[in-house]
Amino acid sequence: MLKGKNLKKEVFSILLLLIICFAYAYQKPILTAGKATDYAALCLQFPPKRLGIKAVDINWDDITPKKFSIDKKSGFLNQITNQRELSVTLKAKNGEELNVRMDAYNGRCLEVTGPLN
Protein backbone atom coordinates (compact mmCIF):
# COMPACT_ATOMS: atom_id res chain seq x y z
CA MET A 1 0.00 0.00 0.00
CA LEU A 2 2.85 2.37 0.81
CA LYS A 3 4.48 1.80 -2.57
CA GLY A 4 1.24 2.70 -4.33
CA LYS A 5 1.00 6.03 -2.53
CA ASN A 6 4.64 6.88 -3.29
CA LEU A 7 4.13 5.97 -6.95
CA LYS A 8 1.06 8.22 -7.18
CA LYS A 9 3.00 11.04 -5.54
CA GLU A 10 5.92 10.64 -7.98
CA VAL A 11 3.60 10.52 -11.01
CA PHE A 12 1.78 13.62 -9.77
CA SER A 13 5.11 15.45 -9.25
CA ILE A 14 6.30 14.56 -12.75
CA LEU A 15 2.98 15.59 -14.28
CA LEU A 16 3.07 18.91 -12.43
CA LEU A 17 6.62 19.55 -13.63
CA LEU A 18 5.62 18.79 -17.24
CA ILE A 19 2.67 21.19 -17.02
CA ILE A 20 4.90 23.98 -15.69
CA CYS A 21 7.49 23.38 -18.44
CA PHE A 22 4.80 23.40 -21.13
CA ALA A 23 3.27 26.60 -19.74
CA TYR A 24 6.67 28.32 -19.84
CA ALA A 25 7.34 27.10 -23.40
CA TYR A 26 3.90 28.32 -24.45
CA GLN A 27 4.38 31.81 -23.01
CA LYS A 28 8.09 32.54 -23.52
CA PRO A 29 8.93 36.25 -23.53
CA ILE A 30 9.27 37.82 -26.97
CA LEU A 31 12.11 40.23 -27.82
CA THR A 32 11.55 43.92 -27.18
CA ALA A 33 11.58 46.39 -30.08
CA GLY A 34 15.06 47.67 -29.18
CA LYS A 35 16.58 44.20 -28.97
CA ALA A 36 14.83 43.15 -32.19
CA THR A 37 16.33 46.15 -33.99
CA ASP A 38 19.78 45.29 -32.61
CA TYR A 39 19.48 41.66 -33.74
CA ALA A 40 18.32 42.82 -37.19
CA ALA A 41 21.40 45.04 -37.44
CA LEU A 42 23.65 42.14 -36.41
CA CYS A 43 21.98 39.93 -38.98
CA LEU A 44 22.77 42.45 -41.72
CA GLN A 45 26.34 43.11 -40.56
CA PHE A 46 27.21 39.46 -39.91
CA PRO A 47 24.72 37.35 -41.91
CA PRO A 48 24.70 33.58 -41.44
CA LYS A 49 26.31 31.67 -44.30
CA ARG A 50 23.12 29.70 -44.91
CA LEU A 51 21.36 32.89 -46.09
CA GLY A 52 23.81 33.38 -48.95
CA ILE A 53 24.03 37.18 -48.68
CA LYS A 54 27.02 39.43 -48.17
CA ALA A 55 27.54 41.61 -45.12
CA VAL A 56 26.06 45.08 -45.39
CA ASP A 57 28.08 48.13 -44.37
CA ILE A 58 25.41 50.70 -43.59
CA ASN A 59 25.57 53.85 -41.52
CA TRP A 60 23.13 52.86 -38.78
CA ASP A 61 22.35 56.49 -38.00
CA ASP A 62 20.52 56.58 -41.35
CA ILE A 63 18.43 53.48 -40.57
CA THR A 64 15.15 53.69 -38.67
CA PRO A 65 12.86 50.83 -37.68
CA LYS A 66 9.59 51.22 -39.56
CA LYS A 67 7.47 48.18 -38.77
CA PHE A 68 7.46 45.23 -36.39
CA SER A 69 5.19 42.23 -36.83
CA ILE A 70 4.85 38.98 -34.92
CA ASP A 71 3.58 35.98 -36.87
CA LYS A 72 2.88 32.36 -35.95
CA LYS A 73 5.32 29.77 -37.24
CA SER A 74 3.84 27.10 -39.46
CA GLY A 75 3.85 23.44 -38.53
CA PHE A 76 1.90 21.29 -36.11
CA LEU A 77 4.44 21.27 -33.27
CA ASN A 78 5.09 25.02 -33.63
CA GLN A 79 1.38 25.76 -33.35
CA ILE A 80 0.95 23.53 -30.29
CA THR A 81 3.84 25.26 -28.50
CA ASN A 82 2.81 28.75 -29.74
CA GLN A 83 6.09 29.51 -31.57
CA ARG A 84 6.40 32.97 -33.19
CA GLU A 85 8.51 34.79 -35.79
CA LEU A 86 9.37 38.46 -35.65
CA SER A 87 9.69 40.59 -38.78
CA VAL A 88 11.48 43.93 -38.57
CA THR A 89 11.30 46.39 -41.46
CA LEU A 90 14.14 48.91 -41.50
CA LYS A 91 14.01 52.03 -43.67
CA ALA A 92 17.11 53.85 -44.94
CA LYS A 93 17.25 57.55 -45.78
CA ASN A 94 17.54 56.72 -49.49
CA GLY A 95 14.12 54.99 -49.35
CA GLU A 96 15.29 51.38 -49.34
CA GLU A 97 13.41 49.03 -47.05
CA LEU A 98 15.01 45.92 -45.60
CA ASN A 99 12.93 43.21 -43.99
CA VAL A 100 14.64 40.88 -41.51
CA ARG A 101 12.71 37.83 -40.33
CA MET A 102 13.98 36.26 -37.10
CA ASP A 103 13.01 33.95 -34.28
CA ALA A 104 10.93 36.00 -31.85
CA TYR A 105 12.57 34.56 -28.75
CA ASN A 106 16.32 34.47 -29.39
CA GLY A 107 16.84 36.75 -32.43
CA ARG A 108 18.19 33.99 -34.70
CA CYS A 109 18.16 35.36 -38.25
CA LEU A 110 15.90 33.36 -40.59
CA GLU A 111 15.66 35.49 -43.74
CA VAL A 112 16.56 38.89 -45.15
CA THR A 113 14.52 40.41 -47.97
CA GLY A 114 14.80 43.74 -49.67
CA PRO A 115 17.11 45.43 -52.14
CA LEU A 116 20.20 43.85 -50.58
CA ASN A 117 19.30 40.30 -51.63
N, C-alpha and C positions, 0 to 999 in steps of 0.2 A: 504494500500500500504506500509506503514511504517513497519508493522509487517512482511510482506513478505520479505523485504530487511533485517531485523534483523534475520529472520529465515535462510535465505541464508548465511548470515555472520556467524552465529553460526554453521551451518552444514559445511561450508568451514573450520572453525577453528578446529572443531572436526576431520574432514577428514585429515587436515594437521598434527594434533597431532598424529593420528593413523599412518600416513605414516612415520613420524619421529621415532616413537616407533618401527615400524617394521624394518626400516632401521638399527636402533641400534641393535635390536635382531638378525638381519641377519649378522651383521659384528662385533659381540662382540670380544674383544681382547682375544687371546689365551695365555695360560701360557707360560712364557719364559722357556728355557731349565733348568736354575738354579732352578726356582721355581718348575718345574715339577719333578726334581730330589729330591728336598726336600719333596714334597708331596708323592713321591714314597717311600722314607725312612720312613715317618710317617705312611704310609699305612702298611709297613712291621713291624714296631715297635708296632703300636697300630691298628691292623686290626679290621674292623667292625665285629660285631658278625655274621652278615648275610653271611659273606664269609666262616665261619666255619674253619678258620685256626688259628694256635697259633702264638703268637708274636714271632718275630725273633730277637735274640740278636746277631747282627753282628758287627764286627769292621768296621765302615764306612770308615776308611782310606784304607781298602782293596777293597772297592767297587768302580768301575768306571762306569759311564754311557756309554753304547756302542751304542745304537740306539734309536732314537726318530721317531715315525711315527704318523701322524694325519690322522684319517679315518672318513668317514661320518657315522653318526648313521643311523640305519635302521628305517623305519617307515615313513608314509606319512607326518605327522606333523613335524617330525625331518628334513625331506628333504626340506620341504617348508621353515622352519626357519633356514636352514643351520647349524644344530647342529653337533658337532664334538666330537670324542673321541681321547685321546692321549695315546699312548702306549710307555712305557719307558722300555728298556731292560738294566738291570744292570748286570755287570760281576764281579764276585769275583776272587780273586787271585788263588783259587783252581780250577777254570774253570767252576764253576756253573754259569748258567745264569738265572736270575729272570726276568719275564716280568710282569709289573704292568700296567693294563689298567685303565684309569681314565677319568673323565669328563674333557674336554680340557679347560673349562672356570673357574671352581672353584676347581679342584683337588680332587673331590669326588672319592674315590676308588671304582671301579666297579668289578675288578677281579685280582687275582694274580695267575700266572702260573709259573711253573718251578719246580725244585727239592724240594721246601719247601712244596708243596701241598700234 
